[in-house]
Amino acid sequence: MQPGNLVRITRTKYGKPAGALAFIFETYETRARGGTKVFHVELLGYYKSGTQEPLTGRYLEGDLELVS
């Protein structure tokens, strides 16, 4: 997975439902545990309360399913 990919979230997190679609816009590797990949995503169709700013979140590879 890389920035620009469309993914489906498989794990529910605070106000971010499982099954939601999102775009990956940033990836990075942590130095802990041998370089765990973290994906920063923007959820499609979900906005911060009272704004038009999209919800974002950080997920591990196991919490995302590649759509395209």
N, C-alpha and C positions, 0 to 999 in steps of 0.2 A: 504494500500500500504506500501511496505517496501523495503529496499535495495535489489537489485537483480531482481526486477520486471521490465518487459518490459511495457512501457506506450506510448500512443500517445498524443502529445501536441495538445491542442484544442485552444490555444490563440497565435496569432502571436506576436513576440517580435523582436526587432532589429536584423535582419538577421537570425532569427530562425522561420521558417515557421510553420503555423498550419498544422497538419497532419503528422509531422515528428515523427519518432520513436525514443525512447530514453530509456536508462537504468537508474534506480534510483541507485545512489551509496551512498547517505547520506540523512538522514532525521533528523530534529530537530524541537523542539517546541519553539516558542517565548514566552516571558513572557507577551507580550501585548495581549489584547483582549481575555483573557482567554485561552491562549495556542494555537495559530494558528500553524498548521503544515506546514513546508516548506520542499520541496523536491529538492535536488541538483541532477541534471540529466546530462548525457552525451549523446549528440545527435549522432545517427548512420548515417554515410555517409556525415557528415558536418564537415569541418575542418577550423581552423583558416587560414587566408590568407597566402599563401606561405609556409605552414608547414603541417606536418602530425599529428598535435596535434588536437584532437577532440574538437568541441565546447561544452561548458557546460553552464548550466543556472540554476537559482533557480525559482521554480514555486510553487504556492499554489495548494492544492488538487483539487480545482474546475477547474484548467487549464490542468489537466491530466486525461486521460481515461485509465484504466487498460486493457492491452492486454493479458498478462499472468504473 
